Amino acid sequence: MINDLKKDAEDRMNKSLDSLEHGFAKVRTGRAHPSILNGVMVPYYGSDVPLNQVANIGVEDSRTLLVQPFERSMVNAIDKAIRESDLGLNPVTADAIRVPMAALTEETRKDMLKVARNEAENAKVAIRNIRRDVLGDIKSLLKDKEISEDDERRAGDDIQKITDKFVAEVDKRLAAKEADLMKV
């Protein structure tokens, strides 16, 4: 029973790390990468769909993304969706859409660092909330007399070790993202 709770906690904490990576993908580093446009939603026949479902997204060169819509009629809608996203990108439209990535200034790098740190802090909070939930479940098992106090204490220590491992992983990924952002 306690092992199931530990496994569930690890699975949920892994999902928090996945969410962190998804958040980091939105933080651009000055190099063109298709994942930057992952969050862009395009209106398509009455519903919003992800950009990668209505166009091919590729890298033309190190500072330019190339978006090729599957249908020519989608060019203006895609252009508008990219402009209105909070990414600060200005696409150039022709048959295909080119999205130049401006070189990051010192100020924008620092702003991106703040965003990355915020994403990391959100991941840590999520991990700590998972720890709190699991410790609550363990306490309820103790209250229902399904486990002993020693088992509860051991399980609490194990959950704390798991939490520390995941928080350290968040810090490691944040350090890598910071290094990537500050690289000129």
Secondary structure, DSSP 8 states (H G I E B T S, - for coil): -HHHHHHHHHHHHHHHHHHHHHHHHHS--SS--GGGGTT-EEEETTEEEEGGGTEEEEEEETTEEEEEESSGGGHHHHHHHHHHSTT----EESSSEEEE-----HHHHHHHHHHHHHHHHHHHHHHHHHHHHHHHHHHHHHHTTSS-HHHHHHHHHHHHHHHHHHHHHHHHHHHHHHHHHH--
